[in-house]
């Protein structure tokens, strides 16, 4: 057996360079590069290997460990899970800073490879700098915190263990049903230990992603379920986009006259102006989609995990005869809501079900013009909100209307948190596939700027816009500097509404007078944060990094700044002053949040009673 003597870290990089993925016969390198921040736990191991590496892997210098994982996650998500970045950190705080990013990737079913440094396997210098000592179990380290948020976790305590661990990592990362964060904890001494690795370990390896077809039995069960159903509704989730099944989805809907609603992850699966497109569904859904969901006797979920925002905490579906038909590559998701499961790839499943259902002559039973009327009513509401003016300043929905009209149909928008996800899910008009990038599995504040950089890495020929509130920007914006360092332009659209206004609204909807969510000075008279708004200049902050920045307060100023931003060659931030509380509300939807059963405030107890009424209306699945 021919061997090559390398350190474990050198071998890992050499292995990653030879990993490829193939989907529908299209082959490409799976690992684009490594994003990292060095410390004593990785700089002389993986850091040295990267420095001397002469292969194709790109190294990007991160500025915050959580941020760089968000960048890698957004890159993989926008690449439809066909390519990834790995992330490397030191031990202790550097490693732990990646845990939130790991959870974000795993919840959203996005592949990302995490390589945190770890304690000395030899234990000779223990406790080493930044080592957590657990006196009841000395095998535990900070890296163990990744276990509950990783789809695969391993610790490489001998250099030869890399061989099986690396193969398992690639198996999970490339599996559409099992993918998520993969963590390989790398003890800092083992990174530098040498081993005679077999040359075959470094041979080119192509991970073929086969489109899993539905079984004949499951198709037969699905066709039997269709029979007699008159009011079907499709809910398109992220699985449609990762499968590139947009055409198959549209063809299926057209063949049987079924309206299509979308989750946050599925939005842009169908053009907004298609006659059967009824928009977002659930808590942040459109009036058209939520009314159809309420009366539907069949929900056809394609690639959705049915989060509480999609189902309106399971309150959305109130037809006593409603059934669920779930097409999902993940068996766990396919079994939800007591549904009939089609465990399959979305494209393969829709194609097979279309052919089988055609043979029966089945078709949805909507009255002529019913879907068109609901859609027209909602389109008028969007037009109203996009044009909504106020004498006090710029409304949030008016700002979104200007952005939607100005940036062009091929631009990609990104968001994750605050009130913007609700407005975008309801209002944003997508014409082209893969132009709407929403991280709403974890809704992680701070994803936006880092994620915008990741999308720009994945889409170098498109304009990318990261929409973020002032609260989300303050949480994390360090990768703005990395985008400048890499000369990778994207545009940050910062909505300044002086605080965490989304949660401020949620408080007040449930009886609160509003507490602790606005960015105000402490009032000497009350002792609370009820003074004037804090005067923060976010445009100046971005300019201090070297970005081009603008401040706008009117629709005309916003439109002009967007046009100028298009011409810039570097990252841009546009600070948009919007009126607090001018986001959209619910449209015949509900979200179950815990409301106190006992309170000195009558508004709170009244909200509790309303919640009880809603819960009594929910069907138990």
RODO-2510 file (C-alpha; in nm, 4 decimals, decimal comma):
residues 621
     n   res          X          Y          Z
     1     x     0,0000     0,0000     0,0000
     2     x     0,1422     0,3358    -0,1036
     3     x     0,1356     0,5987     0,1709
     4     x     0,2163     0,9642     0,2212
     5     x     0,3326     1,1068     0,5535
     6     x     0,1336     1,4140     0,6557
     7     x     0,0109     1,5780     0,9695
     8     x    -0,3544     1,5243     1,0467
     9     x    -0,4325     1,8860     0,9503
    10     x    -0,2431     1,8582     0,6208
    11     x    -0,4224     1,5333     0,5426
    12     x    -0,7606     1,6894     0,6166
    13     x    -0,7055     1,9698     0,3672
    14     x    -0,5724     1,7309     0,1032
    15     x    -0,8816     1,5149     0,1511
    16     x    -1,1240     1,8099     0,1294
    17     x    -0,9687     1,9228    -0,1983
    18     x    -1,0618     1,5900    -0,3585
    19     x    -1,4317     1,5866    -0,2593
    20     x    -1,6801     1,6475    -0,5404
    21     x    -2,0567     1,6372    -0,5664
    22     x    -2,2671     1,5292    -0,8628
    23     x    -2,6347     1,6109    -0,9140
    24     x    -2,8092     1,5119    -1,2363
    25     x    -2,4698     1,4412    -1,3914
    26     x    -2,3314     1,7878    -1,3138
    27     x    -2,0118     1,7513    -1,1140
    28     x    -1,8359     2,0229    -0,9145
    29     x    -1,5953     2,0577    -0,6206
    30     x    -1,7900     2,0306    -0,2967
    31     x    -1,5609     2,2292    -0,0656
    32     x    -1,4898     2,5797    -0,1905
    33     x    -1,2556     2,6789     0,0893
    34     x    -1,2056     2,7518     0,4576
    35     x    -1,3122     3,0529     0,6640
    36     x    -1,1170     3,0905     0,9825
    37     x    -0,9908     3,2808     1,2809
    38     x    -0,6653     3,1564     1,4288
    39     x    -0,5743     3,1092     1,7919
    40     x    -0,3335     2,8876     1,9810
    41     x    -0,5710     2,5944     1,9298
    42     x    -0,5457     2,5864     1,5497
    43     x    -0,2778     2,8254     1,4213
    44     x     0,0180     2,5834     1,4351
    45     x    -0,1872     2,2873     1,3161
    46     x    -0,4571     2,3680     1,0632
    47     x    -0,3185     2,7204     1,0230
    48     x     0,0213     2,5917     0,9150
    49     x    -0,1420     2,3430     0,6812
    50     x    -0,3437     2,6202     0,5173
    51     x    -0,0377     2,8424     0,4864
    52     x     0,1618     2,5744     0,3044
    53     x    -0,1327     2,4356     0,1097
    54     x    -0,0817     2,4654    -0,2659
    55     x    -0,4221     2,3321    -0,3672
    56     x    -0,7419     2,5020    -0,4793
    57     x    -0,8993     2,5738    -0,1375
    58     x    -0,9609     2,9429    -0,0744
    59     x    -0,8879     3,0817     0,2723
    60     x    -1,1041     3,3691     0,4003
    61     x    -1,0155     3,5485     0,7220
    62     x    -1,3240     3,5779     0,9408
    63     x    -1,3791     3,8571     1,1946
    64     x    -1,6275     3,6835     1,4251
    65     x    -1,6660     3,3092     1,4664
    66     x    -2,0459     3,3100     1,4638
    67     x    -2,0454     3,5467     1,1689
    68     x    -1,8201     3,3299     0,9584
    69     x    -2,0464     3,0272     1,0145
    70     x    -2,3427     3,2368     0,9012
    71     x    -2,1412     3,3317     0,5927
    72     x    -2,0725     2,9649     0,5182
    73     x    -2,4375     2,8741     0,5805
    74     x    -2,5699     3,1449     0,3498
    75     x    -2,3204     3,0445     0,0813
    76     x    -2,4347     2,6804     0,0945
    77     x    -2,8037     2,7736     0,1099
    78     x    -2,7789     3,0030    -0,1916
    79     x    -2,5780     2,7342    -0,3739
    80     x    -2,8708     2,4945    -0,3201
    81     x    -2,6483     2,2845    -0,0919
    82     x    -2,4113     2,1976    -0,3789
    83     x    -2,0998     2,3645    -0,2334
    84     x    -1,9740     2,4552     0,1132
    85     x    -1,7086     2,6370     0,3138
    86     x    -1,5474     2,4815     0,6207
    87     x    -1,4880     2,6945     0,9317
    88     x    -1,1914     2,6694     1,1680
    89     x    -1,1385     2,8233     1,5131
    90     x    -0,9243     2,7874     1,8200
    91     x    -1,0483     2,6176     2,1386
    92     x    -1,2671     2,7640     2,4144
    93     x    -1,4439     3,0923     2,3334
    94     x    -1,3525     3,0819     1,9659
    95     x    -1,5079     2,7395     1,9311
    96     x    -1,8145     2,8210     2,1399
    97     x    -1,8839     3,1285     1,9298
    98     x    -1,9682     2,8910     1,6426
    99     x    -2,2415     2,7031     1,8297
   100     x    -2,5213     2,9466     1,7373
   101     x    -2,4127     2,9278     1,3741
   102     x    -2,4136     2,5482     1,3922
   103     x    -2,7702     2,5483     1,5208
   104     x    -2,8753     2,7886     1,2456
   105     x    -2,7349     2,5588     0,9776
   106     x    -2,8791     2,2402     1,1258
   107     x    -3,2297     2,3749     1,1778
   108     x    -3,2345     2,4979     0,8181
   109     x    -3,0932     2,1673     0,6833
   110     x    -2,7862     2,3452     0,5398
   111     x    -2,4447     2,1746     0,5176
   112     x    -2,1530     2,3408     0,6941
   113     x    -1,8311     2,1788     0,8169
   114     x    -1,7020     2,3054     1,1523
   115     x    -1,3453     2,2409     1,2654
   116     x    -1,3045     2,3747     1,6195
   117     x    -0,9737     2,3314     1,7933
   118     x    -0,9850     2,1178     2,1064
   119     x    -0,7906     2,0382     2,4240
   120     x    -0,4620     1,8469     2,4093
   121     x    -0,5363     1,4783     2,3563
   122     x    -0,2161     1,3965     2,5452
   123     x    -0,3334     1,6065     2,8440
   124     x     0,0324     1,6901     2,9151
   125     x    -0,0101     2,0685     2,9655
   126     x    -0,3600     2,0534     3,1180
   127     x    -0,5344     2,2775     3,1887
   128     x    -0,4255     2,4543     2,8731
   129     x    -0,5259     2,8158     2,8092
   130     x    -0,9071     2,8416     2,7545
   131     x    -0,9672     2,4771     2,8529
   132     x    -1,2903     2,4004     3,0363
   133     x    -1,2207     2,1410     3,3057
   134     x    -1,5073     1,9140     3,4074
   135     x    -1,3829     1,7313     3,7144
   136     x    -1,6479     1,4599     3,6881
   137     x    -1,5690     1,3757     3,3237
   138     x    -1,2314     1,4848     3,1923
   139     x    -1,3187     1,3871     2,8339
   140     x    -1,5622     1,6798     2,8140
   141     x    -1,4513     2,0030     2,6461
   142     x    -1,6118     2,3118     2,4953
   143     x    -1,6460     2,1181     2,1693
   144     x    -1,9042     1,8888     2,3311
   145     x    -2,1475     2,1806     2,3146
   146     x    -2,1743     2,1180     1,9408
   147     x    -2,3289     1,7730     1,9896
   148     x    -2,6964     1,8747     2,0127
   149     x    -2,6686     2,1127     1,7157
   150     x    -2,4666     1,8890     1,4817
   151     x    -2,5935     1,6208     1,2482
   152     x    -2,2600     1,4424     1,2896
   153     x    -1,9978     1,4984     1,5621
   154     x    -1,6589     1,3414     1,6150
   155     x    -1,3348     1,4091     1,8017
   156     x    -1,0084     1,3079     1,6319
   157     x    -0,7813     1,1942     1,9167
   158     x    -0,5468     0,9949     1,6903
   159     x    -0,4389     1,1088     1,3423
   160     x    -0,5544     0,7838     1,1754
   161     x    -0,9100     0,8415     1,3036
   162     x    -0,9392     1,1157     1,0444
   163     x    -0,9933     0,8563     0,7717
   164     x    -1,3267     0,7242     0,8994
   165     x    -1,4358     1,0585     1,0480
   166     x    -1,3823     1,2489     0,7248
   167     x    -1,5792     0,9938     0,5268
   168     x    -1,8687     1,0107     0,7718
   169     x    -1,8594     1,3897     0,7575
   170     x    -1,8932     1,3898     0,3790
   171     x    -2,1668     1,1278     0,3917
   172     x    -2,3818     1,3526     0,6099
   173     x    -2,2955     1,6822     0,4436
   174     x    -2,3985     1,5548     0,0992
   175     x    -2,7145     1,3715     0,2110
   176     x    -3,0256     1,5840     0,1371
   177     x    -3,2191     1,4133     0,4173
   178     x    -2,9527     1,4211     0,6881
   179     x    -2,7503     1,7331     0,6163
   180     x    -2,6763     2,0133     0,8591
   181     x    -2,3772     2,1175     1,0673
   182     x    -2,1001     1,8595     1,0924
   183     x    -1,8407     1,9077     1,3662
   184     x    -1,4962     1,7498     1,3764
   185     x    -1,3264     1,8535     1,6996
   186     x    -0,9501     1,8684     1,6416
   187     x    -0,7239     1,8496     1,9497
   188     x    -0,4447     2,0984     1,8953
   189     x    -0,1640     1,8476     1,9433
   190     x    -0,3222     1,5878     1,7149
   191     x    -0,3574     1,8453     1,4357
   192     x     0,0229     1,8524     1,4191
   193     x     0,0883     1,4789     1,4571
   194     x     0,2052     1,2910     1,1471
   195     x     0,0774     0,9606     1,0104
   196     x     0,1412     0,7501     0,7012
   197     x    -0,1914     0,7967     0,5255
   198     x    -0,2808     0,5662     0,2346
   199     x    -0,2716     0,7495    -0,0969
   200     x    -0,6165     0,6109    -0,1755
   201     x    -0,7573     0,8384     0,0976
   202     x    -0,6682     1,1353    -0,1240
   203     x    -0,8098     1,0005    -0,4491
   204     x    -1,0831     1,2060    -0,6146
   205     x    -1,4166     1,1062    -0,4653
   206     x    -1,7505     1,2020    -0,6205
   207     x    -2,0527     1,1989    -0,3908
   208     x    -2,3466     1,1306    -0,6211
   209     x    -2,6774     1,2709    -0,4957
   210     x    -2,9368     1,0361    -0,6410
   211     x    -3,2889     1,1721    -0,6671
   212     x    -3,4848     0,9429    -0,4411
   213     x    -3,8048     0,8332    -0,6192
   214     x    -4,1249     0,7624    -0,4280
   215     x    -4,2208     0,3993    -0,3980
   216     x    -4,5040     0,2662    -0,6127
   217     x    -4,6988     0,1895    -0,2959
   218     x    -4,6689     0,5447    -0,1641
   219     x    -4,7811     0,6884    -0,4983
   220     x    -5,0847     0,4596    -0,4908
   221     x    -5,1680     0,5787    -0,1382
   222     x    -5,1340     0,9396    -0,2496
   223     x    -5,3620     0,8919    -0,5496
   224     x    -5,6256     0,7320    -0,3265
   225     x    -5,6020     1,0310    -0,0923
   226     x    -5,6579     1,2754    -0,3800
   227     x    -5,9859     1,1136    -0,4750
   228     x    -6,2774     1,3082    -0,3389
   229     x    -6,0692     1,6107    -0,2352
   230     x    -6,2076     1,9342    -0,3802
   231     x    -6,0087     2,2100    -0,2126
   232     x    -5,6396     2,1169    -0,2255
   233     x    -5,3640     2,3653    -0,1401
   234     x    -4,9944     2,3184    -0,2103
   235     x    -4,7455     2,4485     0,0476
   236     x    -4,4057     2,4804    -0,1187
   237     x    -4,1102     2,4623     0,1207
   238     x    -3,7356     2,4886     0,0904
   239     x    -3,7124     2,1361    -0,0449
   240     x    -3,8581     2,2617    -0,3739
   241     x    -3,5698     2,5022    -0,4166
   242     x    -3,2919     2,2664    -0,3046
   243     x    -3,4261     2,0059    -0,5473
   244     x    -3,4572     2,2659    -0,8258
   245     x    -3,8154     2,1520    -0,8662
   246     x    -3,9688     2,4906    -0,9479
   247     x    -4,0831     2,3863    -1,2956
   248     x    -4,2240     2,0577    -1,1712
   249     x    -4,4118     2,2401    -0,8965
   250     x    -4,5698     2,4808    -1,1447
   251     x    -4,6561     2,1995    -1,3856
   252     x    -4,8219     1,9988    -1,1079
   253     x    -5,0255     2,2967    -0,9883
   254     x    -5,1380     2,3824    -1,3423
   255     x    -5,2308     2,0243    -1,4267
   256     x    -5,4817     2,0025    -1,1405
   257     x    -5,5769     2,3654    -1,0765
   258     x    -5,4193     2,3830    -0,7292
   259     x    -5,3200     2,7134    -0,5683
   260     x    -4,9626     2,7356    -0,4405
   261     x    -4,8687     2,8913    -0,1081
   262     x    -4,5092     2,9234     0,0098
   263     x    -4,3106     2,8987     0,3302
   264     x    -4,0286     3,1417     0,4008
   265     x    -3,7757     2,8878     0,2703
   266     x    -3,9896     2,8075    -0,0329
   267     x    -4,0639     3,1622    -0,1451
   268     x    -3,9570     3,2311    -0,5056
   269     x    -4,0471     2,8729    -0,6035
   270     x    -4,3228     3,0214    -0,8202
   271     x    -4,3490     3,3694    -0,9708
   272     x    -4,5729     3,6038    -0,7699
   273     x    -4,7800     3,6903    -1,0783
   274     x    -4,8594     3,3303    -1,1722
   275     x    -5,2400     3,2816    -1,1614
   276     x    -5,2070     3,0033    -0,9008
   277     x    -4,9519     3,1771    -0,6746
   278     x    -5,1218     3,2967    -0,3542
   279     x    -4,8101     3,3919    -0,1550
   280     x    -4,6895     3,3173     0,1938
   281     x    -4,8983     3,1074     0,4308
   282     x    -4,9343     3,1017     0,8088
   283     x    -4,8495     3,3604     1,0730
   284     x    -4,6813     3,5847     0,8163
   285     x    -4,9045     3,4736     0,5312
   286     x    -5,1255     3,6540     0,2838
   287     x    -5,4991     3,6878     0,3196
   288     x    -5,5494     3,4730     0,0091
   289     x    -5,3290     3,1862     0,1274
   290     x    -5,4651     3,1860     0,4819
   291     x    -5,8272     3,1792     0,3676
   292     x    -5,7513     2,8898     0,1348
   293     x    -5,5667     2,7067     0,4125
   294     x    -5,8588     2,7509     0,6490
   295     x    -6,1011     2,5786     0,4110
   296     x    -5,8637     2,3308     0,2451
   297     x    -5,9558     1,9638     0,2614
   298     x    -5,6082     1,8601     0,1436
   299     x    -5,2698     2,0163     0,2126
   300     x    -4,9946     1,8971    -0,0206
   301     x    -4,6713     1,9881     0,1560
   302     x    -4,3664     1,9748    -0,0688
   303     x    -4,0322     1,9984     0,1089
   304     x    -4,1648     2,1721     0,4191
   305     x    -4,1013     2,0932     0,7843
   306     x    -4,4292     2,2604     0,8892
   307     x    -4,2934     2,5095     1,1418
   308     x    -4,5382     2,6923     1,3678
   309     x    -4,5163     2,9985     1,1437
   310     x    -4,6258     2,7894     0,8445
   311     x    -4,9165     2,6254     1,0271
   312     x    -5,0116     2,9278     1,2424
   313     x    -4,9422     2,7046     1,5430
   314     x    -5,1640     2,4397     1,3721
   315     x    -5,4601     2,6805     1,3836
   316     x    -5,4520     2,7537     1,0096
   317     x    -5,6215     2,4312     0,8983
   318     x    -5,9785     2,4281     1,0288
   319     x    -6,1636     2,2125     0,7806
   320     x    -6,2626     1,9036     0,9852
   321     x    -6,1949     1,6874     0,6800
   322     x    -5,8450     1,8220     0,6073
   323     x    -5,5782     1,5648     0,5239
   324     x    -5,2061     1,6062     0,4577
   325     x    -4,9955     1,4635     0,1780
   326     x    -4,6281     1,5226     0,2490
   327     x    -4,3546     1,4948    -0,0148
   328     x    -4,0227     1,5176     0,1646
   329     x    -3,6811     1,3582     0,1318
   330     x    -3,6655     1,3500     0,5120
   331     x    -3,8896     1,0811     0,6658
   332     x    -3,9178     1,2755     0,9919
   333     x    -4,0764     1,5716     0,8129
   334     x    -4,2841     1,3539     0,5809
   335     x    -4,4638     1,1980     0,8770
   336     x    -4,5776     1,5253     1,0346
   337     x    -4,9426     1,6230     1,0923
   338     x    -5,0493     1,2584     1,0608
   339     x    -4,9944     1,2926     0,6884
   340     x    -4,9620     1,0393     0,4091
   341     x    -4,5860     1,0227     0,3475
   342     x    -4,4069     1,0306     0,0158
   343     x    -4,0436     1,0004     0,1194
   344     x    -3,8769     1,1232    -0,1954
   345     x    -3,6921     1,3993    -0,3729
   346     x    -3,9289     1,6872    -0,4503
   347     x    -3,8643     1,6890    -0,8249
   348     x    -3,8914     1,3116    -0,8568
   349     x    -4,1986     1,2966    -0,6349
   350     x    -4,3915     1,5703    -0,8141
   351     x    -4,3132     1,4155    -1,1517
   352     x    -4,4291     1,0694    -1,0450
   353     x    -4,7425     1,1943    -0,8714
   354     x    -4,8350     1,4089    -1,1719
   355     x    -4,8246     1,1105    -1,4064
   356     x    -5,0187     0,8845    -1,1707
   357     x    -5,2885     1,1384    -1,0852
   358     x    -5,3409     1,2260    -1,4512
   359     x    -5,4518     0,8699    -1,5134
   360     x    -5,7436     0,9137    -1,2718
   361     x    -5,8802     1,2342    -1,4207
   362     x    -5,8764     1,4011    -1,0788
   363     x    -5,8709     1,7775    -1,0506
   364     x    -5,9254     2,0355    -0,7789
   365     x    -6,2815     2,1612    -0,7436
   366     x    -6,2433     2,5366    -0,7042
   367     x    -6,5154     2,7490    -0,8565
   368     x    -6,4297     2,9432    -1,1703
   369     x    -6,2617     3,2687    -1,0760
   370     x    -6,2373     3,1854    -0,7035
   371     x    -5,8586     3,1757    -0,6838
   372     x    -5,8254     3,4738    -0,9174
   373     x    -6,0578     3,6809    -0,6986
   374     x    -5,8619     3,6033    -0,3812
   375     x    -5,5369     3,6791    -0,5590
   376     x    -5,6666     4,0078    -0,7009
   377     x    -5,7879     4,1189    -0,3590
   378     x    -5,4463     4,0512    -0,2089
   379     x    -5,2620     4,2205    -0,4952
   380     x    -5,4640     4,5356    -0,4274
   381     x    -5,3658     4,5173    -0,0611
   382     x    -4,9981     4,4893    -0,1510
   383     x    -5,0312     4,7857    -0,3858
   384     x    -5,1913     4,9844    -0,1031
   385     x    -4,9196     4,8989     0,1460
   386     x    -4,6395     4,9599    -0,1032
   387     x    -4,7805     5,3062    -0,1648
   388     x    -4,8661     5,3896     0,1972
   389     x    -4,7557     5,7418     0,2882
   390     x    -4,7405     5,9149     0,6263
   391     x    -4,6873     6,2774     0,7176
   392     x    -4,4620     6,1644     1,0034
   393     x    -4,2072     5,9922     0,7825
   394     x    -4,1338     5,6859     0,5728
   395     x    -4,3399     5,3750     0,6456
   396     x    -4,1703     5,0368     0,6369
   397     x    -4,4051     4,8978     0,3718
   398     x    -4,3497     5,2031     0,1476
   399     x    -3,9747     5,1516     0,1754
   400     x    -4,0116     4,7866     0,0758
   401     x    -4,2241     4,8873    -0,2211
   402     x    -3,9532     5,1226    -0,3463
   403     x    -3,6883     4,8553    -0,3028
   404     x    -3,8973     4,5887    -0,4785
   405     x    -3,9614     4,8203    -0,7716
   406     x    -3,6017     4,9437    -0,8059
   407     x    -3,3497     4,6642    -0,7575
   408     x    -3,4620     4,4443    -1,0476
   409     x    -3,5997     4,0881    -1,0767
   410     x    -3,2608     3,9123    -1,0778
   411     x    -3,1377     4,0664    -0,7528
   412     x    -3,1243     3,8476    -0,4420
   413     x    -3,2619     3,9735    -0,1113
   414     x    -3,1724     3,8265     0,2261
   415     x    -3,3177     3,8591     0,5756
   416     x    -3,3635     3,6609     0,8957
   417     x    -3,5133     3,8500     1,1885
   418     x    -3,7348     4,1246     1,3234
   419     x    -4,0497     4,2534     1,1562
   420     x    -3,9003     4,2361     0,8070
   421     x    -3,9564     3,8585     0,7587
   422     x    -4,3307     3,9079     0,8026
   423     x    -4,3504     4,1969     0,5600
   424     x    -4,1296     4,0255     0,3038
   425     x    -4,3181     3,6960     0,3219
   426     x    -4,6492     3,8752     0,2699
   427     x    -4,5548     4,1517     0,0298
   428     x    -4,2341     4,0831    -0,1622
   429     x    -4,2922     4,0060    -0,5285
   430     x    -4,0473     3,7469    -0,6623
   431     x    -4,0341     3,6934    -1,0363
   432     x    -3,7302     3,4641    -1,0615
   433     x    -3,6261     3,1480    -0,8729
   434     x    -3,3680     3,1620    -0,5939
   435     x    -3,3959     3,5380    -0,5451
   436     x    -3,5448     3,5274    -0,1943
   437     x    -3,3093     3,4114     0,0807
   438     x    -3,4721     3,3955     0,4239
   439     x    -3,3164     3,2255     0,7265
   440     x    -3,6313     3,1631     0,9289
   441     x    -3,5661     2,8263     1,0834
   442     x    -3,3644     2,9872     1,3643
   443     x    -3,4489     3,3493     1,2743
   444     x    -3,1049     3,4377     1,4012
   445     x    -3,0427     3,8060     1,4617
   446     x    -2,7015     3,8871     1,3191
   447     x    -2,7329     3,6477     1,0236
   448     x    -2,8099     3,9255     0,7781
   449     x    -2,4775     4,1018     0,7220
   450     x    -2,2684     3,7844     0,7452
   451     x    -2,5217     3,6023     0,5288
   452     x    -2,5260     3,8813     0,2733
   453     x    -2,1528     3,8336     0,2297
   454     x    -2,2070     3,4576     0,1900
   455     x    -2,4744     3,5056    -0,0766
   456     x    -2,2466     3,7487    -0,2612
   457     x    -1,9733     3,4836    -0,2617
   458     x    -2,2216     3,2381    -0,4125
   459     x    -2,3711     3,4866    -0,6616
   460     x    -2,0812     3,7034    -0,7891
   461     x    -2,2781     3,8147    -1,0962
   462     x    -2,5926     3,9255    -0,9104
   463     x    -2,6743     4,2247    -0,6981
   464     x    -2,7282     4,1071    -0,3387
   465     x    -2,9234     4,3035    -0,0770
   466     x    -2,9152     4,2201     0,2937
   467     x    -3,2191     4,3736     0,4649
   468     x    -3,1622     4,4153     0,8376
   469     x    -3,3088     4,6070     1,1284
   470     x    -3,0958     4,8253     1,3518
   471     x    -3,1225     4,5607     1,6250
   472     x    -2,9950     4,2844     1,3975
   473     x    -2,7117     4,5041     1,2710
   474     x    -2,5961     4,5761     1,6249
   475     x    -2,5985     4,2049     1,7051
   476     x    -2,3374     4,1224     1,4410
   477     x    -2,1933     4,3074     1,1437
   478     x    -1,8227     4,2187     1,1557
   479     x    -1,8198     4,0391     0,8188
   480     x    -1,8913     4,3743     0,6553
   481     x    -1,5167     4,4269     0,6897
   482     x    -1,4472     4,0831     0,5433
   483     x    -1,6547     4,1672     0,2358
   484     x    -1,4385     4,4761     0,1824
   485     x    -1,1231     4,2709     0,2355
   486     x    -1,2401     4,0184    -0,0254
   487     x    -1,3675     4,2895    -0,2625
   488     x    -1,7037     4,1120    -0,2656
   489     x    -1,9779     4,3707    -0,2946
   490     x    -2,3253     4,3522    -0,1500
   491     x    -2,5676     4,6171    -0,0279
   492     x    -2,6940     4,6421     0,3286
   493     x    -3,0373     4,8011     0,3637
   494     x    -3,0584     4,8968     0,7306
   495     x    -3,4088     4,9758     0,8552
   496     x    -3,3627     5,2081     1,1526
   497     x    -3,6750     5,1936     1,3691
   498     x    -3,5009     5,2473     1,7034
   499     x    -3,5077     4,9055     1,8601
   500     x    -3,6523     4,5589     1,8663
   501     x    -3,9851     4,6803     1,7322
   502     x    -4,1075     4,3375     1,6207
   503     x    -4,1040     4,2094     1,9790
   504     x    -4,2305     4,5469     2,1002
   505     x    -4,5372     4,4911     1,8813
   506     x    -4,5773     4,1325     2,0037
   507     x    -4,5718     4,2544     2,3638
   508     x    -4,8464     4,5061     2,3048
   509     x    -5,0614     4,2580     2,1138
   510     x    -5,0638     4,0439     2,4278
   511     x    -5,1474     4,3081     2,6863
   512     x    -4,8144     4,4748     2,7584
   513     x    -4,7681     4,8513     2,7493
   514     x    -4,4294     4,7897     2,5871
   515     x    -4,1184     4,7297     2,7958
   516     x    -3,7451     4,7027     2,7311
   517     x    -3,7456     4,6801     2,3526
   518     x    -3,6831     5,0309     2,2225
   519     x    -3,3405     5,1949     2,2096
   520     x    -3,4080     5,4845     2,4486
   521     x    -3,2120     5,6685     2,7168
   522     x    -3,2884     5,5869     3,0769
   523     x    -3,5357     5,8444     3,2064
   524     x    -3,4224     5,9976     3,5352
   525     x    -3,7824     6,0570     3,6396
   526     x    -3,9092     5,7022     3,5844
   527     x    -3,5834     5,5098     3,6225
   528     x    -3,6762     5,3163     3,3092
   529     x    -3,5721     5,3170     2,9429
   530     x    -3,8430     5,5664     2,8463
   531     x    -3,6328     5,8672     2,7445
   532     x    -3,5517     5,9917     2,3944
   533     x    -3,4343     5,7549     2,1221
   534     x    -3,0587     5,6917     2,1122
   535     x    -2,9050     5,8911     1,8234
   536     x    -2,7008     5,6273     1,6392
   537     x    -2,5395     5,6986     1,3023
   538     x    -2,5207     5,3584     1,1344
   539     x    -2,4134     5,5032     0,8016
   540     x    -2,1112     5,6608     0,9700
   541     x    -2,0332     5,3271     1,1333
   542     x    -2,0264     5,1493     0,7977
   543     x    -1,8234     5,4315     0,6429
   544     x    -1,5636     5,3886     0,9176
   545     x    -1,5025     5,0352     0,7871
   546     x    -1,4548     5,1686     0,4349
   547     x    -1,7998     5,0957     0,2933
   548     x    -1,9924     5,3466     0,0862
   549     x    -2,2899     5,4711     0,2869
   550     x    -2,6078     5,6739     0,2480
   551     x    -2,8775     5,7984     0,4845
   552     x    -3,2344     5,8345     0,3565
   553     x    -3,5680     5,9345     0,5034
   554     x    -3,8030     5,9574     0,2048
   555     x    -3,9089     5,7290    -0,0775
   556     x    -3,7387     5,9535    -0,3322
   557     x    -3,4111     5,9562    -0,1391
   558     x    -3,4253     5,5785    -0,1053
   559     x    -3,4815     5,5253    -0,4757
   560     x    -3,1918     5,7562    -0,5618
   561     x    -2,9592     5,5810    -0,3149
   562     x    -3,0520     5,2379    -0,4555
   563     x    -2,9680     5,3504    -0,8063
   564     x    -2,6336     5,4882    -0,6891
   565     x    -2,5610     5,1692    -0,4948
   566     x    -2,6008     4,9646    -0,8115
   567     x    -2,3111     5,1568    -0,9654
   568     x    -2,0782     5,1101    -0,6704
   569     x    -1,8033     4,8473    -0,6844
   570     x    -1,7727     4,8020    -0,3097
   571     x    -2,0071     4,7109    -0,0250
   572     x    -2,2755     4,9716     0,0430
   573     x    -2,4909     5,0484     0,3455
   574     x    -2,8103     5,2506     0,3101
   575     x    -2,9555     5,3595     0,6436
   576     x    -3,3313     5,3960     0,6042
   577     x    -3,5190     5,5876     0,8730
   578     x    -3,8594     5,4200     0,9026
   579     x    -4,1468     5,4881     1,1379
   580     x    -4,1757     5,2327     1,4198
   581     x    -4,4911     5,0223     1,4041
   582     x    -4,5489     5,0646     1,0297
   583     x    -4,4968     4,6996     0,9461
   584     x    -4,7842     4,4734     0,8438
   585     x    -5,0083     4,2893     1,0884
   586     x    -5,1632     3,9450     1,0749
   587     x    -5,4119     3,8493     0,8043
   588     x    -5,6517     3,5965     0,9575
   589     x    -5,3605     3,4236     1,1280
   590     x    -5,2485     3,3528     1,4832
   591     x    -4,9305     3,2660     1,6692
   592     x    -4,9356     3,0755     1,9962
   593     x    -4,7137     3,2469     2,2515
   594     x    -4,7296     3,1980     2,6259
   595     x    -4,9508     3,4619     2,7889
   596     x    -4,9661     3,4833     3,1714
   597     x    -5,2727     3,3152     3,3186
   598     x    -5,2574     3,5570     3,6124
   599     x    -5,1629     3,9250     3,5951
   600     x    -5,2427     4,2535     3,7681
   601     x    -5,3057     4,3957     3,4189
   602     x    -5,6532     4,3412     3,2746
   603     x    -5,5188     4,3678     2,9196
   604     x    -5,2929     4,0702     2,9844
   605     x    -5,5709     3,8533     3,1304
   606     x    -5,7917     3,9459     2,8342
   607     x    -5,5136     3,8334     2,5990
   608     x    -5,4925     3,5072     2,7921
   609     x    -5,8646     3,4469     2,7385
   610     x    -5,8272     3,5110     2,3653
   611     x    -5,5438     3,2571     2,3555
   612     x    -5,7638     2,9983     2,5303
   613     x    -6,0305     3,0464     2,2643
   614     x    -5,7788     2,9934     1,9845
   615     x    -5,6360     2,6798     2,1431
   616     x    -5,9842     2,5289     2,1669
   617     x    -6,0196     2,5738     1,7890
   618     x    -5,7019     2,3810     1,7104
   619     x    -5,7275     2,0285     1,5791
   620     x    -5,4888     1,7833     1,7450
   621     x    -5,2786     1,6087     1,4825
***
